Amino acid sequence: MTGPLFNFGAGPALLPPAVLKRAQQQLLDWQGCGLSVLELGHRSELFQQITQAAERDLRDLLAIPKEYRVLFMQGGARGQFAAVPLNLSGQGRQADYIESGYWSRCAALEGEKYCTAKIIDVRCQREGLSAIKPMSEWPISDQAAFIHYCPNETINGVAIDEVPDFGERVVVADMSSTLLSRPIEIKRFGVIYACAQKNIGPAGITLVIIRDDLLGRADQALPSILNYTLMAQSHSLYNTPPTFAWYCCGLMFQWLKAQGGLAAIALRNQQKAAKLYEFMDAHPFYINRVHPAHRSLMNIPFWLLQSDLVDLFLQQAQGVGLYALKGHQVVGGLRASLYNAMPFAGVNTLVDFMSAFLQHYGSANPQCGGR
Ligand SMILES: *Cc1c(COP(=O)(O)O)cnc(C)c1O
């Protein structure tokens, strides 16, 4: 393998080479202070510069209104599955959990431990393909403390792009695999959370964006490190944070700004995903079962018409530098994750490879050939 390598893994995912280089340069000596960035005390002036810049850049990128707080937490998205009900469902209130795939279901099952969870399955079939019912048909409860949903199901490749509008109801979104892939209207949400290792930075840090008035709602004992109010009061320095991951996220935010911000990156993400979907639609040897209205731009699961060729596909793909295309173990098949850092060249190389693989192995079956 001599050419470039493209990592299609769903997470921990690829990081832009420019960001990795920068981190490498600053690893031994942070801005001439003689210490590694890994060695900076989390309450030191130097580290504060890093966290302040990171928050400022994130706020710029997402246009986060001033009444929202940004928390940098630990425990990943699964930690948030517990933190959300523990912080928001005071007085044993009920919460609505929208089920659209694997991760939203996991969130509901964890949430059930801490509140009365009403699980609302919004999946349906349209034209024989997986789809999601429109939000207007979701049977939301009047008394729900919050509505939890997942706008991008990383494993199923299903996206809910509709903008939530549930009046005064508090909307909580697990944006682990979609945050920073496009502009969003923050004001539609009460809480947005995302683990970092998909599209934001290295594993170990978790972003929470929360509207001010939702702080202080917990009326039960909850672990301090999951307590939003405590985290907000301590500027996310209640305990020792994952300093290096936080710093790397800051580098990612700078990189995103240099790419032209979220509108520019969203356009690129659309173009990248369209290239792969269009190729698969034209070649039934490759199967994606998600309705076009709900196809994820970030995570694209697919299957081969001849499923016994999957191992060979993976092996040959790796031979030309296409890594981590194996589907998640709960659904099998294949999956290409096309996060912000995936260049066009990666998608082009993948499509060229898929085309060559089809020519070689699909031609025996007339159903499979190119149309
Ligand atoms: C990856 C992922 C999770 C789990 O994240 P962890 O950091 O491993 O807990 C949850 N939700 C979504 C949408 C994900 O993509």
The ligand as a Tripos MOL2 file, in Angstrom:
@<TRIPOS>MOLECULE
LIG
   15    15     1     0     0
SMALL
NO_CHARGES

@<TRIPOS>ATOM
      1 C1        -21.3650    6.5380   18.9500 C.3       1 LIG1
      2 C2        -22.7020    6.9480   19.3660 C.ar      1 LIG1
      3 C3        -23.1400    6.7760   20.6840 C.ar      1 LIG1
      4 C4        -22.2710    6.1410   21.7530 C.3       1 LIG1
      5 O1        -21.2100    6.9700   22.0850 O.3       1 LIG1
      6 P1        -20.1850    6.6140   23.2570 P.3       1 LIG1
      7 O2        -19.2810    7.8020   23.3130 O.co2     1 LIG1
      8 O3        -19.4930    5.3550   22.8460 O.co2     1 LIG1
      9 O4        -20.9750    6.4230   24.5000 O.co2     1 LIG1
     10 C5        -24.4090    7.2180   20.9990 C.ar      1 LIG1
     11 N1        -25.2010    7.7960   20.0890 N.ar      1 LIG1
     12 C6        -24.8190    7.9680   18.8160 C.ar      1 LIG1
     13 C7        -25.7480    8.6150   17.8410 C.3       1 LIG1
     14 C8        -23.5550    7.5450   18.4110 C.ar      1 LIG1
     15 O5        -23.1720    7.7190   17.1390 O.3       1 LIG1
@<TRIPOS>BOND
     1     1     2 1
     2     2     3 ar
     3     2    14 ar
     4     3     4 1
     5     3    10 ar
     6     4     5 1
     7     5     6 1
     8     6     7 2
     9     6     8 1
    10     6     9 1
    11    10    11 ar
    12    11    12 ar
    13    12    13 1
    14    12    14 ar
    15    14    15 1
@<TRIPOS>SUBSTRUCTURE
     1 LIG1         1 GROUP 0 **** ****
